[in-house]
């Protein structure tokens, strides 16, 4: 059985240590409620402190418990990290869709600007670090990137005009997702927010033209 110190060294970016065979939660309502409570506390910590030096011991301190209790409910540091990142992402998606649904967002370009405001908000640093983690070790963290696309794409499709067919919605949503993701990477690597804002203006013009095409008389 691994020592507590070995388990505590189970840090993101390093190979997972061999974990003790702690009894798993049986999925009872009480156990599930406790798991959600712990996950919420760890997620809140992640939102503030980011992914750097994330470990079971740090997570346990944030959750007000021990690493053994976390291992009862989660399958190690990687599993806990994935679930916390996914929960943070759900929060950001909800915030983005809420911003895009504001009464002032009358056009598709307006709605995308609302999405960008949420993407560039307080939680962006952590989720953007997750992009790097996915590229750094795709064998372990590919799910973080795959689920990002799976979760964002339907929401972006919902922002498109109702009269568009599904194919057109998918094409434009893919364009928006890829472009916004590129803006995030550019912002992280260069810090050039002015350049990103210029690119966002160009994206808005492209979306305005896409919507305007519906009103053009047939030749």
C-alpha positions as CSV (number, residue, x, y, z in Angstrom):
1,X,0.0,0.0,0.0
2,X,1.3,3.4,-1.0
3,X,2.1,5.8,1.8
4,X,0.1,9.0,2.3
5,X,3.1,11.0,1.2
6,X,3.2,9.1,-2.1
7,X,-0.4,9.7,-2.7
8,X,0.0,13.4,-1.9
9,X,2.6,13.6,-4.6
10,X,-0.1,12.7,-7.1
11,X,0.1,16.0,-8.9
12,X,-1.1,17.0,-12.3
13,X,1.5,16.6,-15.0
14,X,3.3,13.7,-13.2
15,X,2.5,10.0,-13.5
16,X,-0.1,8.9,-10.9
17,X,1.3,7.1,-8.0
18,X,-0.1,3.7,-7.0
19,X,-3.2,4.4,-4.9
20,X,-4.5,2.5,-1.9
21,X,-7.5,0.3,-2.6
22,X,-9.9,2.4,-0.6
23,X,-13.5,1.4,-0.6
24,X,-15.5,3.2,-3.3
25,X,-18.8,5.0,-2.7
26,X,-21.7,2.7,-3.5
27,X,-23.6,5.5,-5.2
28,X,-26.1,5.9,-2.4
29,X,-28.0,9.2,-2.3
30,X,-26.1,10.3,0.7
31,X,-22.7,9.3,-0.8
32,X,-23.6,11.1,-4.1
33,X,-24.5,14.2,-2.2
34,X,-21.2,14.1,-0.3
35,X,-19.3,13.6,-3.6
36,X,-21.0,16.6,-5.1
37,X,-20.3,18.7,-2.1
38,X,-16.6,17.8,-2.2
39,X,-16.4,18.4,-6.0
40,X,-18.0,21.8,-5.6
41,X,-15.4,22.8,-3.0
42,X,-12.5,21.6,-5.1
43,X,-14.0,23.3,-8.2
44,X,-14.2,26.6,-6.3
45,X,-10.6,26.3,-5.3
46,X,-9.6,25.5,-8.9
47,X,-11.4,28.5,-10.2
48,X,-9.4,30.8,-7.8
49,X,-5.9,29.1,-7.8
50,X,-5.7,27.4,-11.2
51,X,-4.2,24.0,-12.2
52,X,-0.6,24.7,-11.2
53,X,0.5,22.3,-8.4
54,X,-3.0,20.7,-8.2
55,X,-2.8,17.6,-6.1
56,X,-4.9,15.4,-3.8
57,X,-3.5,17.1,-0.7
58,X,-4.3,20.6,-2.1
59,X,-7.8,19.4,-3.1
60,X,-8.3,17.9,0.4
61,X,-7.4,21.2,2.1
62,X,-9.8,23.0,-0.2
63,X,-12.6,20.5,0.5
64,X,-11.9,20.5,4.3
65,X,-11.2,16.8,4.4
66,X,-8.4,14.3,3.9
67,X,-7.0,12.7,0.7
68,X,-8.3,9.3,1.9
69,X,-11.8,10.7,1.8
70,X,-11.3,12.0,-1.7
71,X,-10.0,8.6,-2.8
72,X,-13.2,7.1,-1.4
73,X,-15.3,9.3,-3.8
74,X,-12.9,9.8,-6.7
75,X,-10.4,7.7,-8.7
76,X,-7.3,9.7,-8.0
77,X,-6.1,13.2,-8.8
78,X,-6.6,12.9,-12.5
79,X,-10.2,11.9,-12.1
80,X,-10.9,14.7,-9.6
81,X,-9.2,17.2,-11.8
82,X,-11.2,16.1,-14.9
83,X,-14.5,16.3,-13.0
84,X,-13.7,19.7,-11.5
85,X,-12.6,21.1,-14.9
86,X,-15.8,19.8,-16.5
87,X,-17.9,21.4,-13.8
88,X,-16.1,24.7,-14.3
89,X,-16.8,24.4,-18.0
90,X,-20.5,23.9,-17.4
91,X,-20.5,27.0,-15.3
92,X,-18.8,29.0,-18.0
93,X,-21.2,27.6,-20.7
94,X,-24.2,28.6,-18.6
95,X,-22.7,32.1,-18.1
96,X,-22.0,32.4,-21.8
97,X,-25.4,31.4,-22.9
98,X,-27.0,33.7,-20.4
99,X,-24.9,36.6,-21.7
100,X,-25.8,35.7,-25.3
101,X,-29.5,35.6,-24.4
102,X,-29.6,39.2,-23.0
103,X,-32.3,41.4,-24.5
104,X,-29.7,43.7,-26.0
105,X,-28.2,40.8,-28.0
106,X,-30.3,41.3,-31.2
107,X,-27.9,39.9,-33.8
108,X,-25.8,36.8,-34.0
109,X,-22.7,39.1,-33.7
110,X,-24.1,40.6,-30.5
111,X,-24.7,37.1,-29.1
112,X,-21.1,36.0,-29.9
113,X,-19.7,39.1,-28.2
114,X,-21.7,38.1,-25.1
115,X,-20.1,34.6,-25.3
116,X,-16.7,36.1,-25.6
117,X,-17.2,38.3,-22.5
118,X,-17.9,35.1,-20.6
119,X,-15.0,33.2,-22.1
120,X,-12.7,36.0,-21.0
121,X,-14.1,36.2,-17.5
122,X,-12.6,35.2,-14.2
123,X,-12.7,31.5,-14.8
124,X,-11.0,31.7,-18.2
125,X,-7.5,31.2,-16.8
126,X,-8.2,27.8,-15.4
127,X,-10.1,26.4,-18.4
128,X,-7.5,27.8,-20.8
129,X,-4.8,26.1,-18.8
130,X,-6.8,22.9,-19.4
131,X,-6.3,23.4,-23.1
132,X,-2.5,23.4,-22.6
133,X,-2.9,20.3,-20.4
134,X,-4.7,18.5,-23.2
135,X,-2.0,19.3,-25.7
136,X,0.8,18.5,-23.2
137,X,-0.5,15.0,-22.5
138,X,-3.3,14.0,-24.8
139,X,-3.2,10.4,-23.7
140,X,-4.3,11.3,-20.2
141,X,-6.3,14.5,-20.8
142,X,-7.8,14.1,-24.3
143,X,-11.3,14.1,-22.7
144,X,-10.9,17.7,-21.6
145,X,-10.5,18.8,-25.2
146,X,-13.1,16.5,-26.7
147,X,-15.8,17.3,-24.2
148,X,-15.1,21.0,-24.7
149,X,-16.1,20.8,-28.3
150,X,-19.0,18.5,-27.5
151,X,-20.5,20.9,-25.0
152,X,-19.8,24.2,-26.6
153,X,-21.0,23.3,-30.1
154,X,-24.7,22.7,-29.3
155,X,-24.9,26.0,-27.4
156,X,-23.4,28.0,-30.2
157,X,-25.8,26.3,-32.7
158,X,-28.6,27.6,-30.4
159,X,-27.4,31.2,-31.0
160,X,-28.0,30.9,-34.7
161,X,-31.3,32.2,-36.3
162,X,-34.1,29.7,-35.9
163,X,-34.8,29.7,-39.7
164,X,-31.4,28.2,-40.5
165,X,-31.2,24.5,-41.3
166,X,-29.1,22.3,-39.0
167,X,-26.2,22.1,-41.5
168,X,-25.9,25.8,-41.7
169,X,-26.1,26.2,-38.0
170,X,-23.4,23.6,-37.6
171,X,-21.1,25.3,-40.1
172,X,-21.4,28.7,-38.5
173,X,-21.1,27.3,-34.9
174,X,-17.9,25.5,-35.9
175,X,-16.6,28.8,-37.3
176,X,-17.4,30.6,-34.1
177,X,-16.0,27.9,-31.9
178,X,-12.7,27.6,-33.8
179,X,-12.3,31.4,-34.0
180,X,-13.0,32.1,-30.3
181,X,-10.7,29.3,-29.3
182,X,-8.0,30.8,-31.5
183,X,-8.6,34.2,-29.8
184,X,-8.1,32.5,-26.4
185,X,-4.8,30.9,-27.4
186,X,-3.6,34.2,-28.9
187,X,-4.5,36.1,-25.8
188,X,-2.7,33.6,-23.6
189,X,0.4,33.5,-25.7
190,X,0.8,37.1,-26.7
191,X,-1.3,39.1,-24.2
192,X,-2.4,41.2,-27.1
193,X,-6.0,41.9,-26.2
194,X,-6.2,44.8,-28.7
195,X,-5.4,42.4,-31.5
196,X,-8.0,39.9,-30.2
197,X,-10.6,42.7,-30.1
198,X,-9.8,43.6,-33.7
199,X,-10.2,40.0,-34.7
200,X,-13.5,39.9,-32.8
201,X,-14.7,42.9,-34.8
202,X,-13.8,41.0,-38.0
203,X,-15.7,37.9,-36.8
204,X,-18.7,40.1,-36.0
205,X,-18.7,41.6,-39.5
206,X,-18.5,38.1,-41.1
207,X,-21.5,37.0,-39.0
208,X,-23.4,40.2,-40.0
209,X,-22.9,39.3,-43.6
210,X,-24.0,35.7,-43.0
211,X,-27.3,37.0,-41.5
212,X,-27.7,39.6,-44.1
213,X,-27.5,37.0,-46.8
214,X,-31.0,35.8,-45.8
215,X,-32.5,39.2,-46.7
216,X,-30.8,39.5,-50.1
217,X,-33.2,39.1,-53.0
218,X,-32.6,36.1,-55.3
219,X,-30.8,37.0,-58.5
